[in-house]
């Protein structure tokens, strides 16, 4: 799999996920960020977290 196909799947997830699935993904990313040490990994996970939170806010 390529990074492009991974991002495509992630954006599809954002479009199709239920509110509870988004909440679960957000919690998973928050816990992951608490443990992550690599700056590049932290940056990427923080980006995904922002996208999940933005989707959650857009549904309010």
HTML snippet that shows the backbone in 3Dmol.js (N, CA, C, O; Angstrom):
<script src="https://3Dmol.org/build/3Dmol-min.js"></script>
<div id="view" style="width:600px;height:400px;position:relative"></div>
<script>
const pdb = `
ATOM      1  N   UNK A   1       0.819  -1.180   0.000  1.00  0.00           N
ATOM      2  CA  UNK A   1       0.000   0.000   0.000  1.00  0.00           C
ATOM      3  C   UNK A   1       0.870   1.253   0.000  1.00  0.00           C
ATOM      4  O   UNK A   1       1.960   1.284   0.571  1.00  0.00           O
ATOM      5  N   UNK A   2       0.367   2.243  -0.636  1.00  0.00           N
ATOM      6  CA  UNK A   2       1.106   3.499  -0.685  1.00  0.00           C
ATOM      7  C   UNK A   2       0.489   4.496   0.283  1.00  0.00           C
ATOM      8  O   UNK A   2      -0.632   4.319   0.759  1.00  0.00           O
ATOM      9  N   UNK A   3       1.234   5.528   0.555  1.00  0.00           N
ATOM     10  CA  UNK A   3       0.729   6.579   1.437  1.00  0.00           C
ATOM     11  C   UNK A   3      -0.520   7.222   0.848  1.00  0.00           C
ATOM     12  O   UNK A   3      -1.439   7.596   1.577  1.00  0.00           O
ATOM     13  N   UNK A   4      -0.546   7.347  -0.466  1.00  0.00           N
ATOM     14  CA  UNK A   4      -1.713   7.953  -1.117  1.00  0.00           C
ATOM     15  C   UNK A   4      -2.965   7.105  -0.913  1.00  0.00           C
ATOM     16  O   UNK A   4      -4.031   7.640  -0.610  1.00  0.00           O
ATOM     17  N   UNK A   5      -2.847   5.803  -1.074  1.00  0.00           N
ATOM     18  CA  UNK A   5      -4.016   4.941  -0.879  1.00  0.00           C
ATOM     19  C   UNK A   5      -4.424   4.900   0.597  1.00  0.00           C
ATOM     20  O   UNK A   5      -5.608   4.780   0.912  1.00  0.00           O
ATOM     21  N   UNK A   6      -3.439   4.999   1.504  1.00  0.00           N
ATOM     22  CA  UNK A   6      -3.758   5.056   2.930  1.00  0.00           C
ATOM     23  C   UNK A   6      -4.560   6.311   3.254  1.00  0.00           C
ATOM     24  O   UNK A   6      -5.536   6.250   4.002  1.00  0.00           O
ATOM     25  N   UNK A   7      -4.156   7.436   2.699  1.00  0.00           N
ATOM     26  CA  UNK A   7      -4.883   8.682   2.950  1.00  0.00           C
ATOM     27  C   UNK A   7      -6.271   8.639   2.317  1.00  0.00           C
ATOM     28  O   UNK A   7      -7.235   9.148   2.887  1.00  0.00           O
ATOM     29  N   UNK A   8      -6.365   8.040   1.160  1.00  0.00           N
ATOM     30  CA  UNK A   8      -7.674   7.910   0.508  1.00  0.00           C
ATOM     31  C   UNK A   8      -8.616   7.104   1.406  1.00  0.00           C
ATOM     32  O   UNK A   8      -9.778   7.473   1.579  1.00  0.00           O
ATOM     33  N   UNK A   9      -8.118   6.013   1.972  1.00  0.00           N
ATOM     34  CA  UNK A   9      -8.930   5.197   2.881  1.00  0.00           C
ATOM     35  C   UNK A   9      -9.285   5.981   4.138  1.00  0.00           C
ATOM     36  O   UNK A   9     -10.399   5.859   4.648  1.00  0.00           O
ATOM     37  N   UNK A  10      -8.353   6.781   4.641  1.00  0.00           N
ATOM     38  CA  UNK A  10      -8.619   7.572   5.841  1.00  0.00           C
ATOM     39  C   UNK A  10      -9.725   8.588   5.579  1.00  0.00           C
ATOM     40  O   UNK A  10     -10.637   8.731   6.393  1.00  0.00           O
ATOM     41  N   UNK A  11      -9.652   9.292   4.455  1.00  0.00           N
ATOM     42  CA  UNK A  11     -10.694  10.276   4.134  1.00  0.00           C
ATOM     43  C   UNK A  11     -12.038   9.593   3.894  1.00  0.00           C
ATOM     44  O   UNK A  11     -13.082  10.154   4.227  1.00  0.00           O
ATOM     45  N   UNK A  12     -12.024   8.408   3.328  1.00  0.00           N
ATOM     46  CA  UNK A  12     -13.264   7.651   3.168  1.00  0.00           C
ATOM     47  C   UNK A  12     -13.818   7.297   4.539  1.00  0.00           C
ATOM     48  O   UNK A  12     -15.021   7.406   4.775  1.00  0.00           O
ATOM     49  N   UNK A  13     -12.942   6.874   5.442  1.00  0.00           N
ATOM     50  CA  UNK A  13     -13.369   6.580   6.811  1.00  0.00           C
ATOM     51  C   UNK A  13     -14.039   7.812   7.426  1.00  0.00           C
ATOM     52  O   UNK A  13     -15.109   7.699   8.024  1.00  0.00           O
ATOM     53  N   UNK A  14     -13.418   8.981   7.283  1.00  0.00           N
ATOM     54  CA  UNK A  14     -14.007  10.194   7.852  1.00  0.00           C
ATOM     55  C   UNK A  14     -15.408  10.440   7.305  1.00  0.00           C
ATOM     56  O   UNK A  14     -16.305  10.841   8.046  1.00  0.00           O
ATOM     57  N   UNK A  15     -15.594  10.204   6.028  1.00  0.00           N
ATOM     58  CA  UNK A  15     -16.904  10.427   5.407  1.00  0.00           C
ATOM     59  C   UNK A  15     -17.947   9.424   5.864  1.00  0.00           C
ATOM     60  O   UNK A  15     -19.117   9.773   6.026  1.00  0.00           O
ATOM     61  N   UNK A  16     -17.536   8.188   6.071  1.00  0.00           N
ATOM     62  CA  UNK A  16     -18.493   7.107   6.304  1.00  0.00           C
ATOM     63  C   UNK A  16     -18.643   6.686   7.766  1.00  0.00           C
ATOM     64  O   UNK A  16     -19.591   5.975   8.101  1.00  0.00           O
ATOM     65  N   UNK A  17     -17.750   7.099   8.623  1.00  0.00           N
ATOM     66  CA  UNK A  17     -17.747   6.634  10.016  1.00  0.00           C
ATOM     67  C   UNK A  17     -18.925   7.196  10.795  1.00  0.00           C
ATOM     68  O   UNK A  17     -19.385   8.313  10.558  1.00  0.00           O
ATOM     69  N   UNK A  18     -19.394   6.385  11.729  1.00  0.00           N
ATOM     70  CA  UNK A  18     -20.423   6.861  12.652  1.00  0.00           C
ATOM     71  C   UNK A  18     -19.760   7.783  13.677  1.00  0.00           C
ATOM     72  O   UNK A  18     -18.535   7.847  13.775  1.00  0.00           O
ATOM     73  N   UNK A  19     -20.592   8.490  14.432  1.00  0.00           N
ATOM     74  CA  UNK A  19     -20.052   9.364  15.474  1.00  0.00           C
ATOM     75  C   UNK A  19     -19.246   8.567  16.497  1.00  0.00           C
ATOM     76  O   UNK A  19     -18.202   9.025  16.963  1.00  0.00           O
ATOM     77  N   UNK A  20     -19.725   7.387  16.840  1.00  0.00           N
ATOM     78  CA  UNK A  20     -18.999   6.580  17.821  1.00  0.00           C
ATOM     79  C   UNK A  20     -17.670   6.077  17.263  1.00  0.00           C
ATOM     80  O   UNK A  20     -16.686   5.983  17.997  1.00  0.00           O
ATOM     81  N   UNK A  21     -17.634   5.755  15.979  1.00  0.00           N
ATOM     82  CA  UNK A  21     -16.365   5.333  15.367  1.00  0.00           C
ATOM     83  C   UNK A  21     -15.363   6.478  15.356  1.00  0.00           C
ATOM     84  O   UNK A  21     -14.175   6.267  15.597  1.00  0.00           O
ATOM     85  N   UNK A  22     -15.835   7.688  15.079  1.00  0.00           N
ATOM     86  CA  UNK A  22     -14.937   8.849  15.116  1.00  0.00           C
ATOM     87  C   UNK A  22     -14.404   9.068  16.526  1.00  0.00           C
ATOM     88  O   UNK A  22     -13.226   9.370  16.717  1.00  0.00           O
ATOM     89  N   UNK A  23     -15.278   8.913  17.501  1.00  0.00           N
ATOM     90  CA  UNK A  23     -14.868   9.072  18.895  1.00  0.00           C
ATOM     91  C   UNK A  23     -13.818   8.043  19.283  1.00  0.00           C
ATOM     92  O   UNK A  23     -12.837   8.369  19.950  1.00  0.00           O
ATOM     93  N   UNK A  24     -14.026   6.810  18.865  1.00  0.00           N
ATOM     94  CA  UNK A  24     -13.058   5.756  19.143  1.00  0.00           C
ATOM     95  C   UNK A  24     -11.712   6.040  18.487  1.00  0.00           C
ATOM     96  O   UNK A  24     -10.663   5.855  19.103  1.00  0.00           O
ATOM     97  N   UNK A  25     -11.746   6.488  17.235  1.00  0.00           N
ATOM     98  CA  UNK A  25     -10.504   6.812  16.516  1.00  0.00           C
ATOM     99  C   UNK A  25      -9.784   7.967  17.200  1.00  0.00           C
ATOM    100  O   UNK A  25      -8.558   7.959  17.314  1.00  0.00           O
ATOM    101  N   UNK A  26     -10.542   8.958  17.653  1.00  0.00           N
ATOM    102  CA  UNK A  26      -9.941  10.093  18.347  1.00  0.00           C
ATOM    103  C   UNK A  26      -9.234   9.626  19.615  1.00  0.00           C
ATOM    104  O   UNK A  26      -8.092  10.010  19.866  1.00  0.00           O
ATOM    105  N   UNK A  27      -9.903   8.805  20.409  1.00  0.00           N
ATOM    106  CA  UNK A  27      -9.296   8.305  21.647  1.00  0.00           C
ATOM    107  C   UNK A  27      -8.048   7.475  21.364  1.00  0.00           C
ATOM    108  O   UNK A  27      -7.054   7.575  22.084  1.00  0.00           O
ATOM    109  N   UNK A  28      -8.100   6.664  20.326  1.00  0.00           N
ATOM    110  CA  UNK A  28      -6.943   5.856  19.934  1.00  0.00           C
ATOM    111  C   UNK A  28      -5.757   6.750  19.578  1.00  0.00           C
ATOM    112  O   UNK A  28      -4.628   6.487  19.995  1.00  0.00           O
ATOM    113  N   UNK A  29      -6.014   7.800  18.810  1.00  0.00           N
ATOM    114  CA  UNK A  29      -4.938   8.715  18.409  1.00  0.00           C
ATOM    115  C   UNK A  29      -4.378   9.484  19.606  1.00  0.00           C
ATOM    116  O   UNK A  29      -3.168   9.691  19.697  1.00  0.00           O
ATOM    117  N   UNK A  30      -5.241   9.903  20.512  1.00  0.00           N
ATOM    118  CA  UNK A  30      -4.777  10.626  21.705  1.00  0.00           C
ATOM    119  C   UNK A  30      -3.866   9.729  22.541  1.00  0.00           C
ATOM    120  O   UNK A  30      -2.803  10.159  22.989  1.00  0.00           O
ATOM    121  N   UNK A  31      -4.289   8.481  22.748  1.00  0.00           N
ATOM    122  CA  UNK A  31      -3.448   7.534  23.517  1.00  0.00           C
ATOM    123  C   UNK A  31      -2.135   7.268  22.797  1.00  0.00           C
ATOM    124  O   UNK A  31      -1.078   7.196  23.424  1.00  0.00           O
ATOM    125  N   UNK A  32      -2.207   7.122  21.477  1.00  0.00           N
ATOM    126  CA  UNK A  32      -1.000   6.878  20.690  1.00  0.00           C
ATOM    127  C   UNK A  32      -0.026   8.042  20.835  1.00  0.00           C
ATOM    128  O   UNK A  32       1.175   7.835  21.008  1.00  0.00           O
ATOM    129  N   UNK A  33      -0.547   9.271  20.764  1.00  0.00           N
ATOM    130  CA  UNK A  33       0.319  10.447  20.874  1.00  0.00           C
ATOM    131  C   UNK A  33       0.982  10.542  22.247  1.00  0.00           C
ATOM    132  O   UNK A  33       2.085  11.075  22.367  1.00  0.00           O
ATOM    133  N   UNK A  34       0.324  10.035  23.271  1.00  0.00           N
ATOM    134  CA  UNK A  34       0.928  10.029  24.606  1.00  0.00           C
ATOM    135  C   UNK A  34       2.167   9.141  24.660  1.00  0.00           C
ATOM    136  O   UNK A  34       3.078   9.386  25.450  1.00  0.00           O
ATOM    137  N   UNK A  35       2.198   8.110  23.819  1.00  0.00           N
ATOM    138  CA  UNK A  35       3.297   7.139  23.832  1.00  0.00           C
ATOM    139  C   UNK A  35       4.350   7.378  22.753  1.00  0.00           C
ATOM    140  O   UNK A  35       5.490   6.933  22.890  1.00  0.00           O
ATOM    141  N   UNK A  36       3.979   8.071  21.692  1.00  0.00           N
ATOM    142  CA  UNK A  36       4.870   8.247  20.531  1.00  0.00           C
ATOM    143  C   UNK A  36       6.088   9.091  20.906  1.00  0.00           C
ATOM    144  O   UNK A  36       6.005  10.002  21.729  1.00  0.00           O
ATOM    145  N   UNK A  37       7.202   8.768  20.290  1.00  0.00           N
ATOM    146  CA  UNK A  37       8.453   9.497  20.550  1.00  0.00           C
ATOM    147  C   UNK A  37       9.073  10.095  19.282  1.00  0.00           C
ATOM    148  O   UNK A  37       9.762  11.113  19.348  1.00  0.00           O
ATOM    149  N   UNK A  38       8.836   9.481  18.161  1.00  0.00           N
ATOM    150  CA  UNK A  38       9.433   9.943  16.906  1.00  0.00           C
ATOM    151  C   UNK A  38       8.711  11.205  16.418  1.00  0.00           C
ATOM    152  O   UNK A  38       7.489  11.192  16.270  1.00  0.00           O
ATOM    153  N   UNK A  39       9.446  12.290  16.166  1.00  0.00           N
ATOM    154  CA  UNK A  39       8.807  13.543  15.755  1.00  0.00           C
ATOM    155  C   UNK A  39       7.966  13.418  14.477  1.00  0.00           C
ATOM    156  O   UNK A  39       6.910  14.044  14.375  1.00  0.00           O
ATOM    157  N   UNK A  40       8.412  12.632  13.519  1.00  0.00           N
ATOM    158  CA  UNK A  40       7.648  12.473  12.278  1.00  0.00           C
ATOM    159  C   UNK A  40       6.343  11.720  12.527  1.00  0.00           C
ATOM    160  O   UNK A  40       5.306  12.050  11.950  1.00  0.00           O
ATOM    161  N   UNK A  41       6.403  10.725  13.377  1.00  0.00           N
ATOM    162  CA  UNK A  41       5.205   9.950  13.717  1.00  0.00           C
ATOM    163  C   UNK A  41       4.227  10.826  14.496  1.00  0.00           C
ATOM    164  O   UNK A  41       3.019  10.783  14.261  1.00  0.00           O
ATOM    165  N   UNK A  42       4.751  11.609  15.411  1.00  0.00           N
ATOM    166  CA  UNK A  42       3.903  12.527  16.184  1.00  0.00           C
ATOM    167  C   UNK A  42       3.223  13.520  15.256  1.00  0.00           C
ATOM    168  O   UNK A  42       2.028  13.781  15.393  1.00  0.00           O
ATOM    169  N   UNK A  43       3.973  14.072  14.316  1.00  0.00           N
ATOM    170  CA  UNK A  43       3.407  15.033  13.362  1.00  0.00           C
ATOM    171  C   UNK A  43       2.278  14.404  12.553  1.00  0.00           C
ATOM    172  O   UNK A  43       1.216  15.004  12.387  1.00  0.00           O
ATOM    173  N   UNK A  44       2.507  13.205  12.055  1.00  0.00           N
ATOM    174  CA  UNK A  44       1.494  12.533  11.234  1.00  0.00           C
ATOM    175  C   UNK A  44       0.251  12.184  12.053  1.00  0.00           C
ATOM    176  O   UNK A  44      -0.873  12.367  11.586  1.00  0.00           O
ATOM    177  N   UNK A  45       0.449  11.689  13.258  1.00  0.00           N
ATOM    178  CA  UNK A  45      -0.686  11.337  14.106  1.00  0.00           C
ATOM    179  C   UNK A  45      -1.467  12.581  14.523  1.00  0.00           C
ATOM    180  O   UNK A  45      -2.696  12.547  14.595  1.00  0.00           O
ATOM    181  N   UNK A  46      -0.770  13.661  14.793  1.00  0.00           N
ATOM    182  CA  UNK A  46      -1.437  14.914  15.153  1.00  0.00           C
ATOM    183  C   UNK A  46      -2.270  15.433  13.980  1.00  0.00           C
ATOM    184  O   UNK A  46      -3.360  15.968  14.183  1.00  0.00           O
ATOM    185  N   UNK A  47      -1.768  15.279  12.769  1.00  0.00           N
ATOM    186  CA  UNK A  47      -2.512  15.666  11.574  1.00  0.00           C
ATOM    187  C   UNK A  47      -3.808  14.868  11.472  1.00  0.00           C
ATOM    188  O   UNK A  47      -4.873  15.431  11.220  1.00  0.00           O
ATOM    189  N   UNK A  48      -3.714  13.552  11.669  1.00  0.00           N
ATOM    190  CA  UNK A  48      -4.899  12.702  11.610  1.00  0.00           C
ATOM    191  C   UNK A  48      -5.887  13.063  12.714  1.00  0.00           C
ATOM    192  O   UNK A  48      -7.097  13.092  12.486  1.00  0.00           O
ATOM    193  N   UNK A  49      -5.376  13.337  13.899  1.00  0.00           N
ATOM    194  CA  UNK A  49      -6.229  13.718  15.012  1.00  0.00           C
ATOM    195  C   UNK A  49      -6.988  15.007  14.693  1.00  0.00           C
ATOM    196  O   UNK A  49      -8.182  15.109  14.974  1.00  0.00           O
ATOM    197  N   UNK A  50      -6.307  15.979  14.115  1.00  0.00           N
ATOM    198  CA  UNK A  50      -6.975  17.235  13.745  1.00  0.00           C
ATOM    199  C   UNK A  50      -8.080  16.995  12.730  1.00  0.00           C
ATOM    200  O   UNK A  50      -9.139  17.618  12.806  1.00  0.00           O
ATOM    201  N   UNK A  51      -7.845  16.103  11.786  1.00  0.00           N
ATOM    202  CA  UNK A  51      -8.862  15.801  10.778  1.00  0.00           C
ATOM    203  C   UNK A  51     -10.081  15.124  11.418  1.00  0.00           C
ATOM    204  O   UNK A  51     -11.221  15.449  11.085  1.00  0.00           O
ATOM    205  N   UNK A  52      -9.833  14.184  12.336  1.00  0.00           N
ATOM    206  CA  UNK A  52     -10.932  13.503  13.027  1.00  0.00           C
ATOM    207  C   UNK A  52     -11.729  14.522  13.839  1.00  0.00           C
ATOM    208  O   UNK A  52     -12.959  14.529  13.791  1.00  0.00           O
ATOM    209  N   UNK A  53     -11.039  15.375  14.576  1.00  0.00           N
ATOM    210  CA  UNK A  53     -11.731  16.369  15.389  1.00  0.00           C
ATOM    211  C   UNK A  53     -12.499  17.361  14.535  1.00  0.00           C
ATOM    212  O   UNK A  53     -13.594  17.782  14.907  1.00  0.00           O
ATOM    213  N   UNK A  54     -11.943  17.736  13.400  1.00  0.00           N
ATOM    214  CA  UNK A  54     -12.650  18.645  12.494  1.00  0.00           C
ATOM    215  C   UNK A  54     -13.941  18.005  11.974  1.00  0.00           C
ATOM    216  O   UNK A  54     -14.975  18.666  11.875  1.00  0.00           O
ATOM    217  N   UNK A  55     -13.869  16.734  11.650  1.00  0.00           N
ATOM    218  CA  UNK A  55     -15.071  16.025  11.195  1.00  0.00           C
ATOM    219  C   UNK A  55     -16.108  15.937  12.302  1.00  0.00           C
ATOM    220  O   UNK A  55     -17.302  16.108  12.059  1.00  0.00           O
ATOM    221  N   UNK A  56     -15.649  15.672  13.511  1.00  0.00           N
ATOM    222  CA  UNK A  56     -16.572  15.623  14.647  1.00  0.00           C
ATOM    223  C   UNK A  56     -17.255  16.969  14.846  1.00  0.00           C
ATOM    224  O   UNK A  56     -18.465  17.022  15.068  1.00  0.00           O
ATOM    225  N   UNK A  57     -16.496  18.051  14.769  1.00  0.00           N
ATOM    226  CA  UNK A  57     -17.067  19.387  14.930  1.00  0.00           C
ATOM    227  C   UNK A  57     -18.038  19.735  13.809  1.00  0.00           C
ATOM    228  O   UNK A  57     -19.052  20.393  14.042  1.00  0.00           O
ATOM    229  N   UNK A  58     -17.731  19.301  12.615  1.00  0.00           N
ATOM    230  CA  UNK A  58     -18.602  19.626  11.486  1.00  0.00           C
ATOM    231  C   UNK A  58     -19.966  18.949  11.590  1.00  0.00           C
ATOM    232  O   UNK A  58     -20.920  19.359  10.929  1.00  0.00           O
ATOM    233  N   UNK A  59     -20.053  17.915  12.418  1.00  0.00           N
ATOM    234  CA  UNK A  59     -21.316  17.171  12.574  1.00  0.00           C
ATOM    235  C   UNK A  59     -22.180  17.714  13.701  1.00  0.00           C
ATOM    236  O   UNK A  59     -23.307  17.258  13.889  1.00  0.00           O
ATOM    237  N   UNK A  60     -21.666  18.683  14.454  1.00  0.00           N
ATOM    238  CA  UNK A  60     -22.453  19.242  15.560  1.00  0.00           C
ATOM    239  C   UNK A  60     -23.592  20.098  15.062  1.00  0.00           C
ATOM    240  O   UNK A  60     -24.351  20.643  15.863  1.00  0.00           O
TER     241      UNK A  60
END
`;
const viewer = $3Dmol.createViewer("view");
viewer.addModel(pdb, "pdb");
viewer.setStyle({}, {cartoon: {color: "spectrum"}});
viewer.zoomTo();
viewer.render();
</script>
